[in-house]
Amino acid sequence: MKTTVDIPDELLHRAKIVAAQRKTTLKELVYQGLDYVLQRPVIDSEAERRAHLKRLLQAMQASNTESMVPLRREEIYDR
């Protein structure tokens, strides 16, 4: 099936360069890109964002809750 797609000039230019570097056609590059995108599962971006924030907050929580005590000069050089 033939179709017309409007691609921004800069993106088209970069795609042609990549196709030439890979010694393939622009058509094949588009096929590969569409196939790649369509194979990925659809992810709810809001749920993904919340899960990422939850992991980030867990990683940021300190495992040591004792307050820090400043070292004296002698203690620093003794170590």
N, C-alpha and C positions, 0 to 999 in steps of 0.2 A: 504494500500500500504506500502510496506517495502522499506526503503531506508537506506543508510549508511551515517552517519555524522561524520566528524572528529572534536572531541572536545578536546581542550587542557587539559592535565592531571589535572592541578590545578583547572580548572573550573569544570571538571567532579567530582573531589573529593568533592568540595564544594557543588555541586548539589546533590550528594548522601547523604551528611550530612543533607542538608535541607530537602530532601525527607524523610529521616528517622525521623527527628524531627517532621515533619508534618504527619507522619504515612501514607505515600503514596508511590507510585512508582516513579522511575525516569521517566518512560514513561509518567505518568500523569503530572508530573512537567513540562516536555517538552511541552505537550499539552497545559497546562495552560499558559506557557510563550509565545508560538506561538499565542494563542488566544488573549492574552493581547496585544501583539505587533500589530497584524493584525486589532484589533478594533480601534486603535488610528489613527486619521487622519494623512495623510502625510503632513508634514509642510516643506515649503521651508526654509531651514536653513538660507539663506542669508536674506530673508525678515524678518524672526523671529529675527535675530541678529540686523538688522536695527531698528526694532520696539523696541527691548529691549534697545538699545542705546538711542533712542529718549526719552523713558520713563525715563531713567537714567539721561539724561541731563536736562529734565524738573524738575526732583526731586532735582537736584543739584543747580538750579537757586535760588538765595536768594530772599525772598519776601521783605526784608528790604534792601534798597540800601544806607541807610545813613552810613557814615563812623563812625567807632567806636571811642569813645573818652575815653582815659584812665581815670580811677577813681583815685581820691586821697585817701590816707590812711583813712582819716576822713570819706569820703563818703562810703567806703567799710564797716566800722564798724557801721555807722549810720543805715544801712539797716538792 
